[in-house]
Amino acid sequence: MSNAAPPTQPQPGKRVEVAVGILLRGSQFLLGTRPAGKPYAGYWEFPGGKIEPGETVAQALLREFDEELGVAIDPASVEIWRTTEHDYEHAQVRLHWCKVRRWQGEFQMREGQQVAWQRLPTTVSPILPGAYPVLDALAQECLNDASTNSRA
Ligand SMILES: Nc1nc2c([nH]c(=O)n2[C@H]2C[C@H](O)[C@@H](COP(=O)(O)OP(=O)(O)OP(=O)(O)O)O2)c(=O)[nH]1
């Protein structure tokens, strides 16, 4: 038996899989603050969380939206969009980004978080570093849409 203490640093190669929802209302998306007690508490993030063993990305997202916001996502409206990775000092994460356009219920901030509908450029800060690549991708998509429309 080993007396080694549990690692306090993330183990190389062990990525934590995370499901993240980009809840869309027209050109706006929802951000919330990270609750007290978590790494980067108070930073703004997209709703979501770690995928539990045996869960699909969509199942994890449905559970997290219920736990954090008290709303029910329509699974048929979950569009798995892209995957990014980010290395924090507390964890190495792989983020599965999903666009969500339909949900049911009124928002209840079940973790005491603040939420805000945002459009680009965002007006809240600070935002979790791991969310920036996706904000850039959303901005790029807006630019592409604008150029397609102007050519139509
Ligand atoms: N929800 C969310 N997590 C993000 C974003 N960007 C980003 O780098 N992350 C990272 C931060 C965390 O290391 C990880 C999510 O883990 P978490 O600790 O918030 O997940 P959880 O809600 O399942 O937490 P817990 O139950 O273990 O307390 O993903 C984002 O926009 N939204």
The ligand as an SDF file (V2000), in Angstrom:
LIG
                    3D

 32 34  0  0  0  0  0  0  0  0999 V2000
  -19.2420   25.7750  -16.6110 N   0  0  0  0  0  0  0  0  0  0  0  0
  -18.1550   26.2460  -17.2150 C   0  0  0  0  0  0  0  0  0  0  0  0
  -16.9360   25.7360  -16.9370 N   0  0  0  0  0  0  0  0  0  0  0  0
  -15.8990   26.2860  -17.6020 C   0  0  0  0  0  0  0  0  0  0  0  0
  -16.0630   27.3230  -18.5530 C   0  0  0  0  0  0  0  0  0  0  0  0
  -14.8330   27.6660  -19.0360 N   0  0  0  0  0  0  0  0  0  0  0  0
  -13.9210   26.8800  -18.4080 C   0  0  0  0  0  0  0  0  0  0  0  0
  -12.7130   26.8980  -18.5620 O   0  0  0  0  0  0  0  0  0  0  0  0
  -14.5750   26.0350  -17.5210 N   0  0  0  0  0  0  0  0  0  0  0  0
  -13.8830   25.0890  -16.6380 C   0  0  0  0  0  0  0  0  0  0  0  0
  -13.7770   25.6000  -15.2220 C   0  0  0  0  0  0  0  0  0  0  0  0
  -13.7530   24.3130  -14.4200 C   0  0  0  0  0  0  0  0  0  0  0  0
  -12.3840   23.8890  -14.3060 O   0  0  0  0  0  0  0  0  0  0  0  0
  -14.5180   23.3340  -15.2750 C   0  0  0  0  0  0  0  0  0  0  0  0
  -15.9410   23.1560  -14.7950 C   0  0  0  0  0  0  0  0  0  0  0  0
  -15.9250   22.5390  -13.5760 O   0  0  0  0  0  0  0  0  0  0  0  0
  -16.8490   22.9460  -12.3320 P   0  0  0  0  0  0  0  0  0  0  0  0
  -16.0610   22.7110  -11.0940 O   0  0  0  0  0  0  0  0  0  0  0  0
  -17.4370   24.2900  -12.5320 O   0  0  0  0  0  0  0  0  0  0  0  0
  -17.9750   21.8660  -12.5330 O   0  0  0  0  0  0  0  0  0  0  0  0
  -19.1220   21.3680  -11.5650 P   0  0  0  0  0  0  0  0  0  0  0  0
  -20.2220   22.3910  -11.5790 O   0  0  0  0  0  0  0  0  0  0  0  0
  -19.4610   19.9870  -12.0490 O   0  0  0  0  0  0  0  0  0  0  0  0
  -18.4310   21.3930  -10.1510 O   0  0  0  0  0  0  0  0  0  0  0  0
  -18.5890   20.4880   -8.8650 P   0  0  0  0  0  0  0  0  0  0  0  0
  -19.9470   19.8550   -8.9450 O   0  0  0  0  0  0  0  0  0  0  0  0
  -17.4480   19.5050   -8.9720 O   0  0  0  0  0  0  0  0  0  0  0  0
  -18.4220   21.4880   -7.7700 O   0  0  0  0  0  0  0  0  0  0  0  0
  -14.5420   23.8570  -16.5970 O   0  0  0  0  0  0  0  0  0  0  0  0
  -17.3480   27.8510  -18.8140 C   0  0  0  0  0  0  0  0  0  0  0  0
  -17.5620   28.7860  -19.6030 O   0  0  0  0  0  0  0  0  0  0  0  0
  -18.3740   27.2780  -18.1210 N   0  0  0  0  0  0  0  0  0  0  0  0
  1  2  1  0
  2  3  2  0
  2 32  1  0
  3  4  1  0
  4  5  2  0
  4  9  1  0
  5  6  1  0
  5 30  1  0
  6  7  1  0
  7  8  2  0
  7  9  1  0
  9 10  1  0
 10 11  1  0
 10 29  1  0
 11 12  1  0
 12 13  1  0
 12 14  1  0
 14 15  1  0
 14 29  1  0
 15 16  1  0
 16 17  1  0
 17 18  2  0
 17 19  1  0
 17 20  1  0
 20 21  1  0
 21 22  2  0
 21 23  1  0
 21 24  1  0
 24 25  1  0
 25 26  2  0
 25 27  1  0
 25 28  1  0
 30 31  2  0
 30 32  1  0
M  END
$$$$
